[in-house]
Every structure is written in structure tokens, then in C-alpha cells.
Amino acid sequence: MGSLEEAIKQKEFKDPYNKLVVNLLYTHSYLVTAQNNILKPFDLSPEQYNVLRILRGQNGVPTTVSSIQDRMLNKMSNASRLVDKLKAKELLERRECPSDRRQVDILITEKGLQILNDLQVHMEGFNTQVINLSEEEVIIMNDLLDKLRG
């Protein structure tokens, strides 16, 4: 991939803080584009993939759309619309909550679990291939990113 300056054809930055913000935004775009290439054959967007992973993590316990929204990586995503699209693909189901009829329970289907299983090998390979860092550097990077967000 090379340096940020080469990638965006910019000679210098105002200061290292400005460069870091641009670098993080550029890297985000790079990762999302690469991830889209893996998800496209499965007819999934990164946001839909995120919803399926959240539901799989529920281990069969129903959850609500608002709970999914709270756990989304992209807080600007419309969880309700994503749930509708995944339901149309039969990757999740919506059920009326037995204890509160105003609430709708969301559960991943076997088909949804199978797609995640099929994707797992691709995603694990993607993660190690796209991150050109040693495991020690990855741990440091994760710590630094956590610190950056305060």
C-alpha cells in the first residue's frame, strides 16, 4: 500500500495530528473496500454482516432492533432496515415477544449461521492478510486505538 503521502498524492501535512486523522480515514476506507470484496459474493454489506455477527453472539437468545443498533460498529446504520433486508434473505427471523407484544424479537436462522460459517475462513484470512503487522504490533495498535478513543 505504501505511504499515505504516495497514496493520496500529498507532499506534507499541517502537523502529525492532521496526518493521523487523514490516515485513519483513508485506512478505514481501504479496509471497508477490501471487506466488501469478500462479502459481495455472499450478497452482504459490512453492516448486514455486523448484524449477523451480533445475532450469532446472542447464542440463540432473542434480541431487539434497538439492542442491535446499540451494538453496531457503524452507529449511523439503520438497524431496522438492515433487519428487514436480512429477513427477506431468510438469514434472520422476527417474532412477537411473548412477554411484551409491542416488542419484536430478532433471531438468526440456520441459514444465517451457515453463511457466517462459510465466511469465517475468508474473514480470518482477510484479517491476517490485510494487517501487515506482527501479533505484537497488532496488540500495541489495538491498545493505541483504545487510548485514542479515550
Buried (B, 14 or more C-beta within 10 A) or exposed (E): EEEBBEEEEEEEBEEEEEBEEBBEEBEEEEBEEEBEEBBEEBEBBBBBBBBBBBBBEBEEEBBBBEEBBEBBEEEEBBBEEBBEBBBEBEBBBBEEEEEEEEBBBBBBBEEBBEBBEEBEEBBEEBEEEEEEEEEEEEEEEEEEEEEEEE
